[in-house]
Amino acid sequence: MTKLSQILIGLVNVIMAAVAALLGLRFILRLFAANPNNEFVNWIYETSGEILGPFRGIFTSPNLDGFVFDFTALFALMVYGIIGMLAMYLIAALTPSEERVVKKR
């Protein structure tokens, strides 16, 4: 694996970790009925709301006395995880390996 592919895969990992953290926090905060008027909770909801945009309306989220099981956030987490894995696979497949670089010399 070349330095370029390592850097690109590392970048994909960082982005995917940030997306997973935001969606995971959103799921937990909604599950335990966190106060949306709290600044941190509101920031998580607003930021993760942008990430959830393409998935809105796919599932309903059951609400039991304010406790919400957010299926949309879980589904988005799975889809973004799959996209991240595919991106890392494509980076590894499309960047030249060190063996190919050495053989050309």
NORGI-V19714 format. One record per run of one state. SS is the DSSP state (H for helix, E for strand, C for the rest). FROM is the first residue (numbers start at 1). LEN is the number of residues. If there is no record, write none. Layout:
ss->{SS;SS}
from->{FROM;FROM}
len->{LEN;LEN}
//
This chain:
ss->{C;H;C;H;C;E;C;E;C;H;C;H;C}
from->{1;3;32;39;56;63;65;67;69;71;95;98;105}
len->{2;29;7;17;7;2;2;2;2;24;3;7;1}
//
